[in-house]
Amino acid sequence: MSNRPVELEVKHLCKYYNAGRKRLLKAVDDVSFDIYKGETLGIVGESGCGKTTCGKTCIGMLEKTGGEVKFQGKDVHTLSKKERFDFSGKVQMIFQDPYASLDPHQKVYDIVAEGIRIHKLAKDKAEEEHMVLELLDMVGLNAEHAMRNVHEFSGGQRQRIGIARALAVDPEFLFCDEPISALDVSIQAQIINLLMKLQKEKHLTMLFIAHDLSMVKHISDRIGVMYLGNMVELSGSSDLYRKPLHPYTQALLSAVPIADPKASRERKKIMLTGDVPSPVNPPAGCRFSGRCKYCMSQCFDLKPELKEVEAGHYVACHLYDEK
Amino acid sequence: MNTLVEIKNLSVSYFTYAGEVQSVRDISFSIEKGKTTALVGESGCGKSVTSKSLMGLIEKPGVIKEGSQIIYNGKNILDFNPKEWNAFRGKECSMIFQDALVSLNPTMMVGKQIMENLENHNEEGLSKGELRKKAKEMLDMVGIPDAESCLNKYPHELSGGMRQRVMIATALITHPTLLIADEPTTALDVTIQAQILELMKDLQKKLGMAIIMITHDLGVVADICDDIVVMYAGKIVEKGSNEDIFYHPRHPYTWALMNSVPRLDLDSKEELVTIEGTIPDMIHPPKGCAFCSRCPYAMNICAEQTPEVLDLGNGHEVSCWLTDPRADVSGVPFQTGGVDHE
């Protein structure tokens, strides 16, 4: 894995919000990871763990508080105007809510063509039209849809339009922020299949954020697990599910219901007690310390670092400290 | 068989400016005492409308059509007058919803909300203090730490999981025989969802109520349900026990639904099974089988005639033309008619 070129390099990224009364909400706190060229990295975690903030900061949609993000060797947050423009041609995103992320005043054709026009990818009108129709075809829509308004489409179709818009500038990197959570089960599978097909054809690198762990496992090569602003575990996707190391990952995976009555009955669930603590005043030391059943004395004071425990399997937990 | 509620030929329509939306079209099923029945299907398939009919909550422009029957304790509850409904709702049958924050009253303390339901059905004439004691017991039972202080809190002071517990307490304080749970865990994170599902199983054991679970999450269904009713476009396409539906699905929709979600415990990067297209327009529902336009195995007859319900025994019923002996079933990846093969 490590000999592959790194597309996105994230080092000690922090994103804090002012929570009033001189308090800080540490949405993302010292997160580091790499995304290799051509792979899909999934980030999972419960609501409020900072996965979306992390993703948005990574692609420069949000200002960072500290740390560094490099895309193809260039710092994402200090781009010049010209570099920023090039960057937007290489990095695109797909959003969670297909209803809110498309302009209701525009025709589908214009939504998809906007990127092509901005980046001057088409020589003339005819080529532009050809490109738009090809894109629509690629995502499973047809020419007849191009001149319609957005409100005439269902959620799944809108998500396809969003994907066509993202692909219009022929990007290298795609940031998918919960692209399926607003859709019905049968439609989710359509979108996932489409994204996987497009990735193979266009050799895209993807950052995929979702809370549906089985879908993330299906689409990702590697998965990072976040808890309360920290990355607690990072590993290959089947490795992570076969052998979760962090106590939080273990509990999270065991809580996912499995659509098989026999397997579901035989499985042992690890029940977590209590709720996720507030990110405004998180526990010192390990963020998971208060809910962890293996908690030791040093967990309360010393924050564990993300370390490589096995080849390609990183975990931030004192249980795996070298004795 | 210990039937608690029997729904017979239920049809519900909404009369809108665009025309008559036939949300539920002639469905029949029954709910066993103390068991959990799941209503599964995509959004708009009529599962919530079915449960609302059970609670008498169909309001204009919705109409329950002539000939529909819901038999509870030998009586057709659709003939109830308002007074009888009030005695039934909350006492015999309670409901919990997806979003606890909008379902609970934000200006009322938790304790008062729980007691309110009990006060309305206070046949024993309990005093305020006794009601409060009962409310506290109920909060203990749903696993809220420090129940006494929780009684004096407002819903916004509680976390999502705790609010859901409060709502369950409110619904169950009268010890109903039937609990309708409309997507109770959809808005929750998986670890909290696991807690709530465990709690519901536990309470069912203690209180013995039947549960109707409305959900689209098949994992949740596999986990807690005994019987499954699969709905599509206002009709029941298949119903049966948990094992029947998961291991021997006979309807192409059920089969596709089961195979469209990746399994966490299996390693497979194969393409997911998808259901192409979208659900039909319910103002002009298709003449034949409603699933026909999206079904990869559809035959000529499917568009023309609604398939009969075929009883496969042990309550497993399916309505699909593929079960007909004359149907060409080569290339169909699941078993169609006849007895279950192991």
Chai-1 contact restraints between the chains, C-beta under 6 A:
chainA,res_idxA,chainB,res_idxB,connection_type,confidence,min_distance_angstrom,max_distance_angstrom,comment,restraint_id
A,E46,B,D189,contact,1.0,0.0,6.0,A-B,restraint_1
A,S47,B,D189,contact,1.0,0.0,6.0,A-B,restraint_2
A,S154,B,T278,contact,1.0,0.0,6.0,A-B,restraint_3
A,D184,B,E42,contact,1.0,0.0,6.0,A-B,restraint_4
A,D184,B,S43,contact,1.0,0.0,6.0,A-B,restraint_5
A,V185,B,H216,contact,1.0,0.0,6.0,A-B,restraint_6
A,V185,B,S260,contact,1.0,0.0,6.0,A-B,restraint_7
A,S186,B,S260,contact,1.0,0.0,6.0,A-B,restraint_8
A,S186,B,I275,contact,1.0,0.0,6.0,A-B,restraint_9
A,A189,B,S260,contact,1.0,0.0,6.0,A-B,restraint_10
A,A189,B,L272,contact,1.0,0.0,6.0,A-B,restraint_11
A,A189,B,T274,contact,1.0,0.0,6.0,A-B,restraint_12
A,Q190,B,T274,contact,1.0,0.0,6.0,A-B,restraint_13
A,N193,B,E271,contact,1.0,0.0,6.0,A-B,restraint_14
A,N193,B,L272,contact,1.0,0.0,6.0,A-B,restraint_15
A,S214,B,P262,contact,1.0,0.0,6.0,A-B,restraint_16
A,S214,B,L264,contact,1.0,0.0,6.0,A-B,restraint_17
A,H218,B,P262,contact,1.0,0.0,6.0,A-B,restraint_18
A,S238,B,D267,contact,1.0,0.0,6.0,A-B,restraint_19
A,A255,B,V190,contact,1.0,0.0,6.0,A-B,restraint_20
A,A255,B,T191,contact,1.0,0.0,6.0,A-B,restraint_21
A,A255,B,A194,contact,1.0,0.0,6.0,A-B,restraint_22
A,V256,B,V190,contact,1.0,0.0,6.0,A-B,restraint_23
A,V256,B,L264,contact,1.0,0.0,6.0,A-B,restraint_24
A,P257,B,G219,contact,1.0,0.0,6.0,A-B,restraint_25
A,P257,B,V220,contact,1.0,0.0,6.0,A-B,restraint_26
A,P257,B,D223,contact,1.0,0.0,6.0,A-B,restraint_27
A,I258,B,G219,contact,1.0,0.0,6.0,A-B,restraint_28
A,I258,B,L264,contact,1.0,0.0,6.0,A-B,restraint_29
A,I258,B,D265,contact,1.0,0.0,6.0,A-B,restraint_30
A,A259,B,L218,contact,1.0,0.0,6.0,A-B,restraint_31
A,A259,B,G219,contact,1.0,0.0,6.0,A-B,restraint_32
A,A259,B,A222,contact,1.0,0.0,6.0,A-B,restraint_33
A,A259,B,V261,contact,1.0,0.0,6.0,A-B,restraint_34
A,D260,B,A222,contact,1.0,0.0,6.0,A-B,restraint_35
A,P261,B,A222,contact,1.0,0.0,6.0,A-B,restraint_36
A,P261,B,N242,contact,1.0,0.0,6.0,A-B,restraint_37
A,P261,B,F246,contact,1.0,0.0,6.0,A-B,restraint_38
A,S264,B,A222,contact,1.0,0.0,6.0,A-B,restraint_39
A,S264,B,D223,contact,1.0,0.0,6.0,A-B,restraint_40
A,K269,B,A194,contact,1.0,0.0,6.0,A-B,restraint_41
A,L272,B,T191,contact,1.0,0.0,6.0,A-B,restraint_42
A,D275,B,S159,contact,1.0,0.0,6.0,A-B,restraint_43
